[in-house]
Amino acid sequence: MKYSTHARVAQIEWYTKRIAALCAAGIAVSAFLYGTFLLIAVEHAATRSKVESQITMLSGEVSSLQIQYLSAMQSITPDRGLALGFVAPDASNVAYADASAPTLSLNNVSH
């Protein structure tokens, strides 16, 4: 079966149009994905910058609280603790922490 020149040209034009449409669709999808990934990357960079500034702020707050804690610890003496109602621990009450169990037990040991 022989094709005429006109039929062959028509067939080549049909394939050319389909290939051009497929290439255009591929370019459109690629451009859409590029834009989407670019926006996601910008969003992540902005979030990272925001989190870094929060970390810096929280580090400053932690430092301030540590300074307050240390100054408060220096002002507590055994006499001040007794005046506040704290008592010395009894040697017969021992608290044990076991790494295998997430509980704390109090053993009353009599000497």
C-alpha positions as CSV (number, residue, x, y, z in Angstrom):
1,M,0.0,0.0,0.0
2,K,1.6,3.2,-1.2
3,Y,0.9,6.5,0.3
4,S,0.5,9.6,-1.8
5,T,2.7,12.5,-1.1
6,H,-0.2,14.6,0.1
7,A,-1.2,11.8,2.6
8,R,2.4,11.5,3.8
9,V,2.6,15.3,4.4
10,A,-0.7,15.3,6.2
11,Q,0.5,12.5,8.5
12,I,3.8,14.3,9.2
13,E,1.9,17.5,10.0
14,W,-0.4,15.6,12.4
15,Y,2.6,14.0,14.2
16,T,4.4,17.4,14.3
17,K,1.3,19.1,15.9
18,R,1.0,16.4,18.5
19,I,4.7,16.5,19.3
20,A,4.6,20.3,19.6
21,A,1.5,20.1,21.9
22,L,3.3,17.5,24.0
23,C,6.4,19.7,24.3
24,A,4.3,22.7,25.2
25,A,2.5,20.7,27.9
26,G,5.8,19.4,29.2
27,I,7.2,23.0,29.4
28,A,4.0,24.2,31.1
29,V,4.2,21.4,33.7
30,S,7.9,22.1,34.2
31,A,7.3,25.8,34.7
32,F,4.5,25.1,37.2
33,L,6.6,22.7,39.2
34,Y,9.6,25.1,39.1
35,G,7.5,27.9,40.5
36,T,5.9,25.7,43.1
37,F,9.3,24.4,44.4
38,L,10.7,27.9,44.3
39,L,7.9,29.2,46.5
40,I,8.3,26.2,48.9
41,A,12.0,26.9,49.2
42,V,11.4,30.6,49.9
43,E,8.8,29.7,52.5
44,H,11.2,27.3,54.2
45,A,14.0,29.9,54.2
46,A,11.6,32.5,55.7
47,T,10.5,30.0,58.4
48,R,14.1,29.1,59.1
49,S,15.0,32.8,59.6
50,K,12.0,33.3,61.9
51,V,13.0,30.2,64.0
52,E,16.6,31.3,64.2
53,S,15.4,34.7,65.6
54,Q,13.2,33.0,68.1
55,I,16.1,30.7,69.2
56,T,18.2,33.8,69.7
57,M,15.4,35.5,71.8
58,L,14.9,32.3,73.8
59,S,18.6,31.9,74.4
60,G,18.6,35.4,75.9
61,E,15.7,34.6,78.1
62,V,17.3,31.4,79.3
63,S,20.5,33.3,80.1
64,S,18.5,35.8,82.1
65,L,16.7,33.0,84.0
66,Q,20.0,31.3,84.7
67,I,21.4,34.5,86.2
68,Q,18.3,34.9,88.3
69,Y,18.5,31.2,89.4
70,L,22.2,31.5,90.4
71,S,21.6,34.7,92.3
72,A,18.7,33.1,94.1
73,M,20.7,30.0,94.9
74,Q,23.5,32.1,96.4
75,S,20.9,33.8,98.7
76,I,19.6,30.6,100.2
77,T,21.5,29.3,103.2
78,P,20.7,26.5,105.6
79,D,19.4,29.0,108.2
80,R,17.2,30.6,105.6
81,G,15.9,27.2,104.6
82,L,15.0,26.4,108.1
83,A,13.3,29.7,108.5
84,L,11.2,29.0,105.4
85,G,10.1,25.6,106.9
86,F,12.4,23.3,105.0
87,V,13.9,20.4,107.0
88,A,16.9,18.3,106.5
89,P,16.2,15.0,104.8
90,D,15.9,12.0,107.0
91,A,18.5,9.4,106.5
92,S,16.0,6.6,106.7
93,N,13.9,7.9,103.8
94,V,15.8,7.1,100.6
95,A,14.4,7.7,97.1
96,Y,15.6,5.3,94.4
97,A,15.3,6.0,90.7
98,D,15.5,3.0,88.4
99,A,16.4,3.5,84.8
100,S,14.4,0.5,83.7
101,A,11.1,1.7,85.2
102,P,9.8,5.3,84.7
103,T,8.8,5.5,88.4
104,L,10.3,6.8,91.6
105,S,10.0,4.7,94.7
106,L,10.4,5.7,98.3
107,N,11.9,3.0,100.6
108,N,11.7,3.5,104.3
109,V,14.8,1.8,105.6
110,S,15.1,1.4,109.3
111,H,18.6,1.5,110.8
